[in-house]
């Protein structure tokens, strides 16, 4: 009897072994993205599904975040993966403003995943029409994403260049509202604010919805001196919202500044996992990425690896070399 039981136990144990190994091999990573409803969150969720389809042992959980804070969150290992902004990720690595310490645990899988243009929307039923006059007027009512976001930090840099600030806006009877993309979009549509300032990959859902809504708006171009200041002082890039991006919100192309998305990893992420993630992204180049978000259609692995703001993760190096885009 004991012999039969022993044999059955061995057989049962042997059958269970593959399942045990699978469970042990499966890894769950947290990917810190952007605000709910924003492009980053949508892209991270879509990419996570692609990665899981090709690599069942890699599970990714997407959580909300913000471009400015994500670098610190990944560097501390709170989220081993995260979206970052190229200029801010490089500043985090170097420990320069707005960061007070070097983020030396940051690695990346390149950049260029989603060019992110700034959008500045104004009311059309009165008030000034150019950026300088709008942002320096008394009684300004403006909304932008939450503090610690790259959107809000950029707006503060522009305000400082123009000799004003959120505190000054409030002291002069204005309103400086922070919130999620959904919240500030609703605030504009409901007339709680008259201007919106955000950084989102085009076409951004918030503006597509506003264009179809009950309150009209017009996109405002960035003056040449403000673009030059952001580019020279903070390493932003020239950008443009092409004519027809939002037909009812613009009459032609709108010059702006822009940033780009970098995929950050903590140095502790295994080479195998980083390789699988990068390999899936490379294989998905083109229509599969476009199906997640139109802004990802321009992603080019050969250009992605030229970013020097953060070191490439060893797993990414392996995948990009395998793809023939890195020597």
C-alpha positions, 0 to 999 in steps of 0.5 A, spaced: 500 500 500 505 504 501 509 503 495 503 504 491 502 511 495 509 512 493 509 511 486 502 515 485 505 521 489 511 521 485 507 521 479 503 526 481 509 530 483 512 529 477 506 532 473 505 538 478 513 540 476 512 544 470 506 548 473 511 549 479 516 551 474 512 556 470 509 559 477 516 560 479 518 563 472 513 568 471 514 575 473 510 581 475 513 588 473 509 595 475 510 600 469 508 607 472 505 611 466 501 617 466 494 620 468 488 615 467 485 617 460 492 620 458 496 617 452 502 614 456 497 610 460 493 608 454 500 606 450 503 602 457 496 598 457 497 596 450 504 595 450 503 590 456 498 586 452 503 585 446 508 583 451 504 578 455 502 575 448 509 574 446 512 572 453 506 569 457 511 569 463 512 576 463 506 580 467 506 587 467 501 592 471 500 599 469 499 604 474 498 612 474 504 616 474 507 623 472 513 625 467 517 628 473 516 623 478 517 617 474 524 618 474 525 618 481 520 612 482 523 608 477 530 609 480 528 607 487 525 601 485 518 602 487 516 601 479 521 597 475 519 600 469 516 607 467 515 612 462 519 618 462 521 624 458 527 625 455 530 631 457 527 630 464 530 623 465 537 626 463 536 631 468 535 626 473 541 621 471 545 627 472 542 630 478 540 637 475 534 641 476 529 639 478 532 633 481 537 634 487 540 627 487 543 623 481 539 617 479 544 612 477 540 606 477 536 608 471 537 605 465 533 605 458 530 601 452 531 608 448 527 613 446 522 616 440 516 612 442 511 617 442 513 625 440 509 629 445 507 636 443 505 641 448 498 644 447 496 651 449 488 652 448 485 659 449 477 661 449 475 664 443 469 668 446 474 674 448 481 676 451 488 676 448 490 671 443 497 670 443 501 666 449 505 672 452 499 676 453 494 671 455 499 668 461 501 675 463 493 678 464 490 679 470 485 674 472 488 669 468 484 662 469 488 656 467 488 649 468 494 644 467 496 637 469 498 635 477 504 638 480 510 633 479 508 633 471 512 635 466 507 639 463 506 643 469 513 644 470 514 646 463 508 651 464 512 654 470 518 655 466 514 659 461 511 663 466 518 665 470 521 667 463 515 672 462 516 674 469 510 671 473 508 665 477 502 661 479 502 665 486 502 671 482 496 669 478 492 667 484 494 673 488 491 677 482 485 674 482 486 668 477 485 661 478 491 656 477 488 649 477 491 642 477 488 636 476 487 630 471 487 630 464 479 629 464 478 633 470 481 639 467 478 638 460 471 638 464 473 644 467 475 648 460 468 645 457 464 647 463 467 654 463 471 654 470 477 656 466 479 659 460 485 656 458 489 649 458 496 647 458 498 640 457 503 636 453 500 630 450 502 626 443 497 628 438 492 627 436 490 628 444 483 625 446 482 631 450 482 636 445 478 631 440 473 631 445 473 639 446 473 640 438 466 636 438 464 639 445 459 645 447 465 650 448 469 653 442 477 653 443 483 655 439 490 652 439 495 658 441 502 658 438 509 658 442 512 665 440 519 664 437 523 667 443 519 662 448 521 656 444 528 658 443 528 659 451 526 652 452 530 649 447 537 653 449 536 652 457 532 646 458 533 642 451 526 641 449 525 640 441 522 644 436 515 641 434 509 643 430 501 641 430 500 640 423 494 643 420 488 639 420 490 635 427 484 638 430 480 642 424 476 646 428 481 648 433 486 651 428 487 654 421 494 652 420 500 649 423 501 651 430 509 652 432 510 649 439 516 645 443 516 638 444 519 632 448 519 625 447 518 619 451 523 614 453 522 607 456 526 607 463 528 601 467 531 600 474 538 597 473 535 591 477 531 588 472 534 582 469 537 582 462 532 576 460 526 580 462 529 587 459 531 583 452 524 580 452 520 587 452 525 590 447 524 584 442 517 585 443 517 592 441 522 591 435 517 586 432 511 590 433 514 596 430 509 599 425 502 597 424 502 594 431 504 600 435 500 604 431 494 600 433 495 602 440 496 609 439 497 613 432 503 617 435 507 611 436 507 610 428 514 614 427 518 609 432 524 607 429 529 602 433 535 605 429 534 612 432 531 610 439 538 607 441 541 614 439 539 617 446 544 618 450 541 621 456 540 614 460 545 608 459 541 602 455 539 596 459 544 590 457 537 586 455 536 592 451 543 592 448 542 585 446 535 586 443 537 592 439 544 588 436 540 582 434 535 587 430 541 589 427 541 597 429 546 597 434 553 595 433 
